[in-house]
Amino acid sequence: MNFEGKVVVITGSSRGIGKGTAVALARKGASVVLNGRNEERLAETEKIIKAIHGKVLSVCCDVSTSEGGRFLIEEAVRVFGRIDILINNVGVSMRGNFADLNPEVVRTIFASNILGTTNPSIPAMKYLRESKGSIVFISSAAGIRGLPSLSAYCASKMALRAFAESIRIEEAGSGIHTGLVLVGYTENEKDKETIASDGSRRFIAPRSGKGVKTIESVAEGIIRNISKRKFITILSAEGKLNAFFQALLPGFVEFVILKNLKKFEERNR
Ligand SMILES: NC(=O)c1ccc[n+]([C@@H]2O[C@H](COP(=O)([O-])OP(=O)(O)OC[C@H]3O[C@@H](n4cnc5c(N)ncnc54)[C@H](OP(=O)(O)O)[C@@H]3O)[C@@H](O)[C@H]2O)c1
């Protein structure tokens, strides 16, 4: 697929996977609309894109609000006149067993991961119909089944699948491509945050080693999903195995998880 002249909106693209995808798409010639809540971080990422080409717009807003979602889409259309691709990448994770959760944790995760997706997506649909473009949802290997200490996160990522399935059918005749990308365990930028069971923000330690995907490889996987107009793309071997066995032998998957609870706890620390 030729991305030259395409306009791509990526929510949560001031760092991490969203930023990596923005940089990769800019290198392929796409105009990029960046988004995030922190102006400084956005400005740093904008500088990186500007070193590639000048077709970049930063929209500082919180897409978990309906005003923020609408503002992002309106700004993209005001400046570039069209939208070809919307990548719903905003997502926050949490830690803690369900019984220990401050109920506000669930609200925060759903606001960010579900409303942060639907708020920009609904106003974007008419522009995506015009361009016969792509709407892409960034989910997770944790969106295949409920996992220990990640209940609200898993629920929010499973919800994205339901939206993607509904939209894919509703838009079957409109020419819109709907993509759902299930990302696996990926390296994180410094200061990446998660939400603890009491609702406080916690930094996640840097990840490295075997089984950790690079941001660049995840970005390429997302771009492949768009280029090939695929529905579901699973980006990790672990995720592929989980999806396969969860469909056929869910009891076996539960058994494996129960046997490896310690590993889950260590990984999610
Ligand atoms: N990293 C992994 O291992 C992994 C694995 C599976 C799935 N995923 C999924 O991949 C996506 C990206 O993850 P990541 O690790 O790259 O995250 P990240 O490093 O924490 O980056 C999140 C980005 O979203 C922005 N953001 C957060 N909430 C926002 C909001 N309400 N409105 C606007 N911008 C917002 C952040 O900037 P500000 O804070 O400045 O707003 C930042 O640019 C998420 O959906 C995540 O669930 C990640």
The ligand as a Gaussian input file, in Angstrom:
#p B3LYP/6-31G(d) Opt

LIG

0 1
 N        3.271000      -1.937000      25.747000
 C        2.762000      -3.154000      25.765000
 O        3.394000      -4.139000      26.216000
 C        1.384000      -3.390000      25.208000
 C        0.910000      -4.712000      25.128000
 C       -0.366000      -4.941000      24.617000
 C       -1.145000      -3.872000      24.191000
 N       -0.672000      -2.592000      24.289000
 C       -1.543000      -1.493000      23.863000
 O       -0.847000      -0.648000      22.966000
 C       -1.306000       0.706000      23.130000
 C       -0.124000       1.625000      23.374000
 O        0.579000       1.187000      24.526000
 P        1.969000       1.843000      24.973000
 O        2.656000       0.841000      25.817000
 O        2.674000       2.411000      23.807000
 O        1.421000       3.026000      25.922000
 P        2.199000       4.284000      26.553000
 O        3.669000       4.183000      26.346000
 O        1.686000       4.436000      27.943000
 O        1.681000       5.512000      25.669000
 C        0.350000       5.894000      25.738000
 C        0.119000       7.115000      24.875000
 O       -1.241000       7.510000      24.977000
 C       -1.342000       8.873000      25.440000
 N       -2.587000       8.932000      26.198000
 C       -2.943000       8.199000      27.275000
 N       -4.199000       8.488000      27.650000
 C       -4.646000       9.438000      26.779000
 C       -5.875000      10.138000      26.634000
 N       -6.901000       9.926000      27.471000
 N       -6.005000      11.035000      25.623000
 C       -4.973000      11.253000      24.766000
 N       -3.783000      10.620000      24.852000
 C       -3.626000       9.731000      25.855000
 C       -0.029000       9.089000      26.198000
 O        0.355000      10.432000      26.287000
 P       -0.097000      11.400000      27.518000
 O        0.088000      10.597000      28.779000
 O        0.773000      12.592000      27.422000
 O       -1.533000      11.713000      27.257000
 C        0.936000       8.315000      25.294000
 O        1.261000       9.078000      24.156000
 C       -2.303000       0.666000      24.289000
 O       -3.614000       0.572000      23.796000
 C       -1.939000      -0.606000      25.036000
 O       -3.009000      -1.132000      25.758000
 C        0.577000      -2.331000      24.790000

